[in-house]
């Protein structure tokens, strides 16, 4: 049974935190579905992930291509990602369910701590997952490093 990790972004940009989490996921041998809510947002992340660092490479692709099932990281709008992920990373308010949390190794929910709408969405998702019996952790970077602040 997996857990949902909520990452409250206040110090680092989304792409920096995503790159760190994606690198760790790939090191664990996991396939990842990076789930967003709009194609333009995912396309911007796609471009940013190709250029985020000169020292590393994150293999990934946008959903809709012939090699979707082979992608280690698939950027998608779909809840049923073709790459059979072990981990889902939800950005831009993408939804996840308690059933997914239970079925996957990990679900990561990344949200902008400076955006009141994103905060409300994350709080609502936390409450729903908690009431549905999913395991969840809340991680904050307010001190400058990631610290677990709450757990269900």
N, C-alpha and C positions, 0 to 999 in steps of 0.2 A: 504494500500500500504506500502510495506516494504522499507528498505534501505540497501545498501551495506556499511559495515564498513571495511575500510582498516586498518590493524594493521601492522605498520612498526616496525619490531622487531630489536632492536639494543642493548638492555640491558639484556633482559631475554631470556632463551631458549624457543623454540617453545612449548614444552610440558608444561612448567609452565604457559605460556599465555593461551594455550588451556584449561588446567585444570580450570583456573579462569573463562574463558568464558563458558565452558561447565557447571560448577557449577551454574553460573548465569542463563544460559538457562534452566537447569533442574528446578531451583527454580521458574522460570516463568511458569513451566508446559509445556515447549516446548519439542518436539522430535527433535533430531538433526541428520543430515547426515554429517559426517566428510568425505569430498571428497578429495581424493588424485589422483595422476597420475600413481602410480605404487604399486603393491601389497607388495613388500618388504618394501617400505616406510611406508605403512599403518600397516604392521605387526610390525615394529619397534615402531610405535606410540602406537599400541595395548599393547605391552609389557610395554612401559613407563607409560601408563595411569593406568595400574594395580599397579604399584609400585611407583608412583610419590610422594605419601604422606602416612605416617602411620596413619594420623588423619582423612582421608576422603576416600570415596569410590565413584568412578564414574562408574555406570553401563553402560556397552557398549559391543558390539560384532562386529566381522568381518562379512561382508556380505558373503553370501553363505551357511548359516546354516538354519535349519528348523524354527528357531524363529526370522528371520530377521524382520518380521512385528511387533514384540513385543519389539524390542530393543529401549530403550530411546535414545541411541547414537549408530548409525550404521556407521562403517568405511567401505567406499565403493569407488569403481572406477566409479560407475554408476550414471548418472545424474538423473535416476528415482529410487530413493532409496525406498526400500520396506517398510520402517517404517513410510511413510507419514510425512516427517519432516515439522516443522514450521520454522526451521532454517537450513541453510547450512553453514558449515565452510569449506572453500577451502584452501588447503595447497599444497605445492610443485608445484605451478603453475597450479592447477586445474582450469578449466574454469567455469564461471557462465554467465548467460545471463540476460539482462534487464527484460525479461519476468519472470524469476525466482525471481528476486529482487522484482518485483511488486506483485508476488503471495505469497511470504513468509513473515513471520514476520521480519526476518533478514537474511542477508547474511554476513558472516565474511570472509574476505580475509586476511590471515596471510602470511607475506612474510619476508624473511631474508634480513635485511638492509645491510648486509655485502657481499651479493652475487649480483654482477652486472647483471647476467641473471635474477634473481628473481626480482630485481628492475625494469628492463626493462619490464618484463612480467606484473608486477603490474601497471606500468605506462600505458602500452597499454590497460589493462583491464579497468582502471579508465577512460581513454579517450573514449573507446568504450561504456562503460555503460553511461557515461555522454552524449555522442552524441545520444544514444538511449533513452534518457529521464529518466534514472533511477536516483533515489536519492542516493547520496553517501557521506560518511564522511571519512576523512583521520585522523587517530590517530597516534601520535608519542610518543615514550617513551624516547626521547633523554634527557629530564630533570630528568629522573629517575622515573617518574610517567606518566601515560597515559594522554595525552592532545589532544583535538580536534584541528587540525591545519587548516582544510579546509572542506567545505561542498558545495555540488551542490544543 
